[in-house]
Amino acid sequence: MTEQEYYKKLGEDVKALRESKGMKKVELAEKMEIQSSILSEFENEGKKLSAYRINQIMEILSGEAFPEKKTKLILKLQDSTPALSPA
């Protein structure tokens, strides 16, 4: 799996979770204090988001803060992100 494919799948998973919670894209973007177009690019095109933004999404969609679980997930995401191959 390439890095682009990884982020595309992650974006699709976030979109599915957001929709299952009945939350509109614009609502999540407002809570994150970002433009909805950035969230749209992440969910639909796999645009890379920082670990900070992914953490925000987790907190907002779960409605809770899980310091230990968040740290483990962020480390897992960083470890599983494929290294970029030289062009």
N, CA, C and O atoms as a GROMACS GRO file, in nm:
protein
  348
    1MET      N    1   0.086  -0.117   0.000
    1MET     CA    2   0.000   0.000   0.000
    1MET      C    3   0.090   0.124   0.000
    1MET      O    4   0.184   0.134   0.080
    2THR      N    5   0.062   0.214  -0.088
    2THR     CA    6   0.138   0.338  -0.094
    2THR      C    7   0.088   0.435   0.013
    2THR      O    8  -0.019   0.415   0.071
    3GLU      N    9   0.163   0.538   0.038
    3GLU     CA   10   0.123   0.639   0.136
    3GLU      C   11  -0.009   0.704   0.092
    3GLU      O   12  -0.097   0.728   0.174
    4GLN      N   13  -0.022   0.733  -0.036
    4GLN     CA   14  -0.145   0.794  -0.088
    4GLN      C   15  -0.264   0.702  -0.067
    4GLN      O   16  -0.371   0.747  -0.026
    5GLU      N   17  -0.246   0.574  -0.094
    5GLU     CA   18  -0.354   0.477  -0.073
    5GLU      C   19  -0.392   0.468   0.074
    5GLU      O   20  -0.509   0.455   0.109
    6TYR      N   21  -0.291   0.474   0.160
    6TYR     CA   22  -0.313   0.468   0.304
    6TYR      C   23  -0.401   0.585   0.350
    6TYR      O   24  -0.500   0.565   0.420
    7TYR      N   25  -0.364   0.706   0.310
    7TYR     CA   26  -0.441   0.823   0.351
    7TYR      C   27  -0.579   0.827   0.286
    7TYR      O   28  -0.674   0.877   0.346
    8LYS      N   29  -0.591   0.775   0.165
    8LYS     CA   30  -0.723   0.768   0.102
    8LYS      C   31  -0.814   0.674   0.182
    8LYS      O   32  -0.930   0.707   0.206
    9LYS      N   33  -0.763   0.559   0.223
    9LYS     CA   34  -0.841   0.464   0.303
    9LYS      C   35  -0.875   0.524   0.439
    9LYS      O   36  -0.988   0.510   0.487
   10LEU      N   37  -0.779   0.591   0.501
   10LEU     CA   38  -0.804   0.655   0.630
   10LEU      C   39  -0.912   0.762   0.616
   10LEU      O   40  -1.001   0.772   0.701
   11GLY      N   41  -0.905   0.841   0.511
   11GLY     CA   42  -1.007   0.944   0.486
   11GLY      C   43  -1.145   0.883   0.466
   11GLY      O   44  -1.244   0.935   0.518
   12GLU      N   45  -1.152   0.773   0.392
   12GLU     CA   46  -1.280   0.704   0.370
   12GLU      C   47  -1.336   0.651   0.502
   12GLU      O   48  -1.456   0.658   0.527
   13ASP      N   49  -1.248   0.599   0.587
   13ASP     CA   50  -1.291   0.547   0.717
   13ASP      C   51  -1.343   0.659   0.806
   13ASP      O   52  -1.444   0.642   0.875
   14VAL      N   53  -1.276   0.772   0.805
   14VAL     CA   54  -1.321   0.888   0.883
   14VAL      C   55  -1.456   0.936   0.833
   14VAL      O   56  -1.546   0.966   0.912
   15LYS      N   57  -1.472   0.942   0.701
   15LYS     CA   58  -1.599   0.985   0.643
   15LYS      C   59  -1.712   0.892   0.686
   15LYS      O   60  -1.820   0.938   0.725
   16ALA      N   61  -1.688   0.762   0.680
   16ALA     CA   62  -1.791   0.664   0.720
   16ALA      C   63  -1.826   0.680   0.868
   16ALA      O   64  -1.943   0.674   0.904
   17LEU      N   65  -1.726   0.700   0.952
   17LEU     CA   66  -1.751   0.719   1.094
   17LEU      C   67  -1.828   0.848   1.119
   17LEU      O   68  -1.924   0.850   1.197
   18ARG      N   69  -1.786   0.955   1.054
   18ARG     CA   70  -1.854   1.084   1.069
   18ARG      C   71  -2.000   1.072   1.029
   18ARG      O   72  -2.089   1.119   1.100
   19GLU      N   73  -2.025   1.009   0.915
   19GLU     CA   74  -2.163   0.993   0.867
   19GLU      C   75  -2.244   0.903   0.960
   19GLU      O   76  -2.363   0.927   0.981
   20SER      N   77  -2.180   0.801   1.016
   20SER     CA   78  -2.252   0.712   1.108
   20SER      C   79  -2.293   0.785   1.236
   20SER      O   80  -2.388   0.746   1.303
   21LYS      N   81  -2.220   0.891   1.268
   21LYS     CA   82  -2.253   0.973   1.386
   21LYS      C   83  -2.354   1.082   1.351
   21LYS      O   84  -2.396   1.158   1.438
   22GLY      N   85  -2.393   1.090   1.222
   22GLY     CA   86  -2.489   1.191   1.178
   22GLY      C   87  -2.431   1.331   1.171
   22GLY      O   88  -2.505   1.429   1.177
   23MET      N   89  -2.301   1.341   1.159
   23MET     CA   90  -2.236   1.471   1.156
   23MET      C   91  -2.205   1.511   1.012
   23MET      O   92  -2.156   1.431   0.934
   24LYS      N   93  -2.235   1.634   0.979
   24LYS     CA   94  -2.203   1.688   0.846
   24LYS      C   95  -2.056   1.727   0.842
   24LYS      O   96  -1.996   1.760   0.944
   25LYS      N   97  -2.001   1.724   0.722
   25LYS     CA   98  -1.860   1.759   0.702
   25LYS      C   99  -1.832   1.900   0.753
   25LYS      O  100  -1.729   1.924   0.817
   26VAL      N  101  -1.922   1.992   0.725
   26VAL     CA  102  -1.901   2.131   0.766
   26VAL      C  103  -1.900   2.143   0.919
   26VAL      O  104  -1.829   2.226   0.973
   27GLU      N  105  -1.979   2.061   0.988
   27GLU     CA  106  -1.980   2.062   1.135
   27GLU      C  107  -1.845   2.018   1.192
   27GLU      O  108  -1.791   2.080   1.283
   28LEU      N  109  -1.793   1.908   1.137
   28LEU     CA  110  -1.663   1.859   1.184
   28LEU      C  111  -1.555   1.962   1.154
   28LEU      O  112  -1.469   1.988   1.239
   29ALA      N  113  -1.557   2.019   1.035
   29ALA     CA  114  -1.456   2.119   0.998
   29ALA      C  115  -1.462   2.240   1.092
   29ALA      O  116  -1.359   2.292   1.132
   30GLU      N  117  -1.583   2.283   1.126
   30GLU     CA  118  -1.597   2.397   1.218
   30GLU      C  119  -1.540   2.364   1.355
   30GLU      O  120  -1.473   2.447   1.416
   31LYS      N  121  -1.566   2.244   1.404
   31LYS     CA  122  -1.514   2.203   1.534
   31LYS      C  123  -1.361   2.194   1.532
   31LYS      O  124  -1.295   2.218   1.633
   32MET      N  125  -1.307   2.160   1.416
   32MET     CA  126  -1.161   2.151   1.401
   32MET      C  127  -1.099   2.287   1.370
   32MET      O  128  -0.976   2.303   1.374
   33GLU      N  129  -1.184   2.384   1.339
   33GLU     CA  130  -1.139   2.519   1.300
   33GLU      C  131  -1.053   2.515   1.174
   33GLU      O  132  -0.947   2.577   1.166
   34ILE      N  133  -1.104   2.439   1.075
   34ILE     CA  134  -1.040   2.435   0.944
   34ILE      C  135  -1.148   2.456   0.838
   34ILE      O  136  -1.267   2.449   0.867
   35GLN      N  137  -1.106   2.482   0.716
   35GLN     CA  138  -1.201   2.495   0.605
   35GLN      C  139  -1.254   2.357   0.570
   35GLN      O  140  -1.182   2.257   0.575
   36SER      N  141  -1.382   2.352   0.535
   36SER     CA  142  -1.442   2.223   0.501
   36SER      C  143  -1.376   2.162   0.377
   36SER      O  144  -1.379   2.040   0.359
   37SER      N  145  -1.318   2.245   0.292
   37SER     CA  146  -1.252   2.193   0.172
   37SER      C  147  -1.130   2.107   0.209
   37SER      O  148  -1.098   2.010   0.140
   38ILE      N  149  -1.062   2.142   0.318
   38ILE     CA  150  -0.948   2.061   0.363
   38ILE      C  151  -0.995   1.923   0.408
   38ILE      O  152  -0.935   1.822   0.374
   39LEU      N  153  -1.104   1.921   0.484
   39LEU     CA  154  -1.160   1.794   0.529
   39LEU      C  155  -1.211   1.713   0.410
   39LEU      O  156  -1.195   1.591   0.405
   40SER      N  157  -1.271   1.780   0.315
   40SER     CA  158  -1.321   1.714   0.195
   40SER      C  159  -1.207   1.649   0.116
   40SER      O  160  -1.220   1.536   0.070
   41GLU      N  161  -1.097   1.719   0.102
   41GLU     CA  162  -0.981   1.664   0.031
   41GLU      C  163  -0.926   1.542   0.104
   41GLU      O  164  -0.882   1.446   0.041
   42PHE      N  165  -0.927   1.547   0.237
   42PHE     CA  166  -0.880   1.432   0.316
   42PHE      C  167  -0.974   1.313   0.298
   42PHE      O  168  -0.928   1.202   0.270
   43GLU      N  169  -1.104   1.335   0.314
   43GLU     CA  170  -1.201   1.226   0.307
   43GLU      C  171  -1.214   1.166   0.167
   43GLU      O  172  -1.231   1.045   0.153
   44ASN      N  173  -1.206   1.249   0.066
   44ASN     CA  174  -1.235   1.203  -0.070
   44ASN      C  175  -1.112   1.175  -0.156
   44ASN      O  176  -1.118   1.094  -0.249
   45GLU      N  177  -1.001   1.242  -0.126
   45GLU     CA  178  -0.883   1.228  -0.212
   45GLU      C  179  -0.761   1.174  -0.140
   45GLU      O  180  -0.658   1.146  -0.202
   46GLY      N  181  -0.773   1.160  -0.008
   46GLY     CA  182  -0.660   1.108   0.068
   46GLY      C  183  -0.552   1.211   0.094
   46GLY      O  184  -0.436   1.175   0.114
   47LYS      N  185  -0.589   1.340   0.095
   47LYS     CA  186  -0.490   1.442   0.127
   47LYS      C  187  -0.439   1.419   0.269
   47LYS      O  188  -0.518   1.396   0.361
   48LYS      N  189  -0.310   1.424   0.286
   48LYS     CA  190  -0.246   1.394   0.414
   48LYS      C  191  -0.280   1.502   0.518
   48LYS      O  192  -0.273   1.621   0.490
   49LEU      N  193  -0.317   1.456   0.637
   49LEU     CA  194  -0.338   1.544   0.751
   49LEU      C  195  -0.232   1.515   0.856
   49LEU      O  196  -0.178   1.405   0.862
   50SER      N  197  -0.203   1.614   0.938
   50SER     CA  198  -0.105   1.596   1.045
   50SER      C  199  -0.163   1.505   1.153
   50SER      O  200  -0.284   1.486   1.162
   51ALA      N  201  -0.074   1.452   1.235
   51ALA     CA  202  -0.118   1.370   1.349
   51ALA      C  203  -0.205   1.454   1.442
   51ALA      O  204  -0.299   1.402   1.502
   52TYR      N  205  -0.175   1.583   1.454
   52TYR     CA  206  -0.257   1.672   1.537
   52TYR      C  207  -0.401   1.676   1.487
   52TYR      O  208  -0.494   1.666   1.567
   53ARG      N  209  -0.421   1.689   1.356
   53ARG     CA  210  -0.556   1.696   1.299
   53ARG      C  211  -0.626   1.561   1.311
   53ARG      O  212  -0.746   1.556   1.339
   54ILE      N  213  -0.555   1.453   1.292
   54ILE     CA  214  -0.616   1.320   1.307
   54ILE      C  215  -0.659   1.301   1.452
   54ILE      O  216  -0.765   1.243   1.479
   55ASN      N  217  -0.578   1.348   1.545
   55ASN     CA  218  -0.612   1.344   1.686
   55ASN      C  219  -0.739   1.424   1.713
   55ASN      O  220  -0.825   1.379   1.789
   56GLN      N  221  -0.751   1.541   1.653
   56GLN     CA  222  -0.872   1.622   1.668
   56GLN      C  223  -0.995   1.545   1.621
   56GLN      O  224  -1.098   1.543   1.690
   57ILE      N  225  -0.985   1.482   1.507
   57ILE     CA  226  -1.096   1.405   1.451
   57ILE      C  227  -1.137   1.296   1.549
   57ILE      O  228  -1.256   1.276   1.576
   58MET      N  229  -1.038   1.225   1.603
   58MET     CA  230  -1.067   1.117   1.698
   58MET      C  231  -1.141   1.169   1.819
   58MET      O  232  -1.240   1.110   1.863
   59GLU      N  233  -1.094   1.281   1.875
   59GLU     CA  234  -1.159   1.337   1.993
   59GLU      C  235  -1.302   1.381   1.963
   59GLU      O  236  -1.393   1.354   2.042
   60ILE      N  237  -1.321   1.448   1.852
   60ILE     CA  238  -1.453   1.501   1.818
   60ILE      C  239  -1.551   1.388   1.790
   60ILE      O  240  -1.663   1.389   1.841
   61LEU      N  241  -1.510   1.291   1.710
   61LEU     CA  242  -1.603   1.184   1.673
   61LEU      C  243  -1.629   1.086   1.786
   61LEU      O  244  -1.735   1.024   1.792
   62SER      N  245  -1.533   1.071   1.876
   62SER     CA  246  -1.555   0.980   1.989
   62SER      C  247  -1.626   1.050   2.104
   62SER      O  248  -1.691   0.985   2.186
   63GLY      N  249  -1.614   1.182   2.109
   63GLY     CA  250  -1.674   1.257   2.217
   63GLY      C  251  -1.597   1.245   2.347
   63GLY      O  252  -1.643   1.292   2.451
   64GLU      N  253  -1.481   1.184   2.342
   64GLU     CA  254  -1.400   1.163   2.460
   64GLU      C  255  -1.254   1.184   2.427
   64GLU      O  256  -1.213   1.180   2.311
   65ALA      N  257  -1.176   1.204   2.529
   65ALA     CA  258  -1.032   1.212   2.513
   65ALA      C  259  -0.971   1.086   2.572
   65ALA      O  260  -0.997   1.052   2.688
   66PHE      N  261  -0.892   1.017   2.495
   66PHE     CA  262  -0.825   0.893   2.538
   66PHE      C  263  -0.675   0.913   2.528
   66PHE      O  264  -0.614   0.868   2.430
   67PRO      N  265  -0.612   0.978   2.625
   67PRO     CA  266  -0.470   1.009   2.611
   67PRO      C  267  -0.383   0.889   2.575
   67PRO      O  268  -0.303   0.897   2.482
   68GLU      N  269  -0.398   0.777   2.647
   68GLU     CA  270  -0.313   0.662   2.618
   68GLU      C  271  -0.346   0.600   2.483
   68GLU      O  272  -0.257   0.569   2.405
   69LYS      N  273  -0.475   0.583   2.456
   69LYS     CA  274  -0.516   0.521   2.330
   69LYS      C  275  -0.480   0.610   2.212
   69LYS      O  276  -0.437   0.560   2.108
   70LYS      N  277  -0.496   0.742   2.228
   70LYS     CA  278  -0.462   0.834   2.119
   70LYS      C  279  -0.314   0.824   2.087
   70LYS      O  280  -0.276   0.817   1.970
   71THR      N  281  -0.232   0.824   2.189
   71THR     CA  282  -0.088   0.817   2.168
   71THR      C  283  -0.052   0.688   2.095
   71THR      O  284   0.029   0.690   2.002
   72LYS      N  285  -0.110   0.577   2.138
   72LYS     CA  286  -0.082   0.449   2.072
   72LYS      C  287  -0.127   0.451   1.927
   72LYS      O  288  -0.055   0.401   1.840
   73LEU      N  289  -0.245   0.508   1.899
   73LEU     CA  290  -0.294   0.513   1.762
   73LEU      C  291  -0.207   0.601   1.676
   73LEU      O  292  -0.175   0.565   1.563
   74ILE      N  293  -0.169   0.717   1.728
   74ILE     CA  294  -0.084   0.807   1.650
   74ILE      C  295   0.049   0.741   1.619
   74ILE      O  296   0.099   0.750   1.507
   75LEU      N  297   0.108   0.673   1.717
   75LEU     CA  298   0.233   0.602   1.692
   75LEU      C  299   0.214   0.491   1.590
   75LEU      O  300   0.299   0.468   1.504
   76LYS      N  301   0.101   0.422   1.599
   76LYS     CA  302   0.072   0.315   1.503
   76LYS      C  303   0.057   0.374   1.362
   76LYS      O  304   0.108   0.317   1.266
   77LEU      N  305  -0.012   0.487   1.351
   77LEU     CA  306  -0.028   0.552   1.221
   77LEU      C  307   0.107   0.593   1.164
   77LEU      O  308   0.135   0.573   1.046
   78GLN      N  309   0.192   0.650   1.250
   78GLN     CA  310   0.323   0.692   1.203
   78GLN      C  311   0.408   0.573   1.162
   78GLN      O  312   0.479   0.579   1.061
   79ASP      N  313   0.401   0.464   1.237
   79ASP     CA  314   0.479   0.344   1.206
   79ASP      C  315   0.431   0.275   1.079
   79ASP      O  316   0.511   0.215   1.007
   80SER      N  317   0.301   0.284   1.052
   80SER     CA  318   0.248   0.211   0.937
   80SER      C  319   0.244   0.295   0.810
   80SER      O  320   0.209   0.244   0.704
   81THR      N  321   0.280   0.423   0.820
   81THR     CA  322   0.283   0.506   0.701
   81THR      C  323   0.406   0.467   0.620
   81THR      O  324   0.518   0.474   0.670
   82PRO      N  325   0.384   0.425   0.495
   82PRO     CA  326   0.498   0.383   0.413
   82PRO      C  327   0.597   0.496   0.391
   82PRO      O  328   0.558   0.612   0.373
   83ALA      N  329   0.722   0.463   0.391
   83ALA     CA  330   0.826   0.563   0.361
   83ALA      C  331   0.814   0.602   0.214
   83ALA      O  332   0.783   0.519   0.129
   84LEU      N  333   0.839   0.727   0.188
   84LEU     CA  334   0.835   0.773   0.049
   84LEU      C  335   0.958   0.723  -0.024
   84LEU      O  336   1.069   0.731   0.027
   85SER      N  337   0.937   0.672  -0.142
   85SER     CA  338   1.050   0.628  -0.221
   85SER      C  339   1.103   0.746  -0.300
   85SER      O  340   1.026   0.834  -0.338
   86PRO      N  341   1.233   0.751  -0.325
   86PRO     CA  342   1.289   0.863  -0.400
   86PRO      C  343   1.231   0.870  -0.540
   86PRO      O  344   1.204   0.768  -0.603
   87ALA      N  345   1.213   0.991  -0.586
   87ALA     CA  346   1.154   1.012  -0.721
   87ALA      C  347   1.256   0.985  -0.828
   87ALA      O  348   1.224   0.998  -0.946
   0.00000   0.00000   0.00000
